[in-house]
C-alpha cells in the first residue's frame, strides 16, 4: 500500500521501519546479522511489512515482540518464526483484555488509511511462538548478540532489547517521548520503576523507542527513573493518581 512505511538507516545493518500515518507513529527495527535478521516488532498490520523487510535483507528472519499489543504484532502473521515472553502467551491465545471491536477502533483512530484498507478485515494476531523468551536470553544473529531484558510495567511480558557491543537499546513502549501509558489494569507502575532502574544502569549509547520522536538521548532514561522515584516517594506511583508531565515526556497512571 502506497507510502505507508518510512525507512531510515541507522547504520549499515540496522534499519528503522516507521508508520507515521497513524498518530502512534510506531517504529519497528530490522537488525541484520551475518546469519539471519531480527525484526523487533512488526507494527500495526495495516500494510504488509514483510514486503519492505525483504528489500532490506536476504537472510532468514526472526520476529520478536517487545510486547503483545496490537500495534506491535500486526505483521507477525508474515513471520512464522517469532519469539515472545512467557508472561504474554495467553494474549496470543484468546485472552487479550481488549475486544476486537475496540482494537479496530484504535487501528483507525487518527489514521491516514491507505486506499484499499478495510478495518473490518483486521484481526488481532494469535499464534504460538517458536521460542519463549526469558530475561537475559541472548539472540545471536551472526556477529551480533541481542539480549532480551524483561522490563514489565507497560505490559507484563514487556521486553527491551540490548545490543551491548553497539550500546543500542530498543525500548519498546517502556521509554519514548510522549505520554507513557501505565494506567491499564494490565500495567504495573511499581514494576515500571524497577524496569527503568534496570535499563538506566546500562551503558546506553543510543535509544530506539517504539513510538514518536527518534531524537531521543540516553539521558532520558535517568530522568524517567528519577521522576518515578519521586512519584513513589510522594505516594503517587499507582493507578488512578493522574497524568504527570515532564516537558518532553509524561506518564499516565
CORZINOR-V8453 format. One record per backbone hydrogen bond with DSSP energy under -1.0 kcal/mol. CO is the residue of the C=O (numbers start at 0). NH is the residue of the N-H. E is the energy in kcal/mol with one decimal. If there is no record, write none. Layout:
BEGIN
CO&NH&E ; CO&NH&E
END
This chain:
BEGIN
0&3&-1.3 ; 5&17&-3.0 ; 7&15&-3.4 ; 10&13&-1.3 ; 12&31&-3.1 ; 13&9&-2.4 ; 13&10&-1.3 ; 14&29&-2.4 ; 15&7&-2.6 ; 16&27&-2.5 ; 17&5&-2.2 ; 20&111&-2.9 ; 21&24&-2.1 ; 24&211&-1.2 ; 25&18&-2.3 ; 27&16&-2.9 ; 28&39&-3.3 ; 29&14&-2.5 ; 30&37&-2.9 ; 35&32&-2.3 ; 36&61&-2.8 ; 37&30&-3.2 ; 38&63&-2.8 ; 39&28&-1.8 ; 42&73&-2.9 ; 48&52&-2.4 ; 49&53&-2.3 ; 51&54&-1.1 ; 52&55&-1.9 ; 59&36&-3.1 ; 61&38&-2.9 ; 62&82&-2.5 ; 63&40&-3.3 ; 65&158&-2.7 ; 66&68&-1.5 ; 68&71&-2.4 ; 71&41&-2.6 ; 72&75&-1.6 ; 74&77&-1.8 ; 75&78&-2.0 ; 79&81&-1.1 ; 80&62&-2.4 ; 81&129&-2.3 ; 81&130&-1.1 ; 82&64&-1.1 ; 83&132&-2.9 ; 84&87&-1.7 ; 85&88&-1.1 ; 89&92&-1.3 ; 89&94&-2.1 ; 91&126&-1.6 ; 98&102&-2.3 ; 99&103&-2.7 ; 100&104&-1.8 ; 101&105&-1.9 ; 102&106&-2.1 ; 103&107&-1.6 ; 107&110&-1.2 ; 109&22&-1.1 ; 110&112&-1.4 ; 113&116&-1.7 ; 117&120&-2.1 ; 118&121&-1.5 ; 130&83&-1.5 ; 132&85&-1.3 ; 133&136&-2.0 ; 136&147&-3.2 ; 138&145&-2.6 ; 140&34&-2.2 ; 140&35&-2.0 ; 141&33&-2.9 ; 143&140&-2.4 ; 145&138&-3.4 ; 146&161&-2.8 ; 147&135&-3.0 ; 148&159&-2.3 ; 152&187&-2.7 ; 154&157&-1.5 ; 157&150&-3.0 ; 159&148&-3.1 ; 160&169&-3.0 ; 161&146&-2.9 ; 162&166&-1.7 ; 162&167&-1.7 ; 166&204&-2.7 ; 166&205&-2.2 ; 167&162&-2.9 ; 168&207&-3.0 ; 169&160&-2.2 ; 170&173&-2.1 ; 171&209&-1.9 ; 177&249&-2.1 ; 179&251&-3.0 ; 183&186&-1.9 ; 187&191&-2.2 ; 188&192&-1.7 ; 189&193&-1.7 ; 190&194&-2.6 ; 191&195&-2.2 ; 192&196&-2.3 ; 193&197&-1.8 ; 194&198&-2.2 ; 195&199&-2.2 ; 198&201&-1.4 ; 201&203&-2.1 ; 205&168&-2.4 ; 207&170&-1.8 ; 209&26&-2.6 ; 213&215&-1.7 ; 216&219&-2.0 ; 217&220&-1.7 ; 218&222&-1.9 ; 219&223&-2.6 ; 220&224&-2.0 ; 221&225&-2.8 ; 222&226&-2.2 ; 223&227&-2.3 ; 224&228&-2.0 ; 225&229&-2.0 ; 226&230&-2.3 ; 227&231&-2.3 ; 228&232&-2.4 ; 229&233&-1.9 ; 230&235&-3.2 ; 231&234&-1.6 ; 235&237&-2.1 ; 237&240&-1.4 ; 241&252&-3.0 ; 243&250&-2.3 ; 245&247&-1.2 ; 248&245&-3.3 ; 249&179&-3.1 ; 250&243&-2.6 ; 251&181&-2.4 ; 252&239&-2.9
END
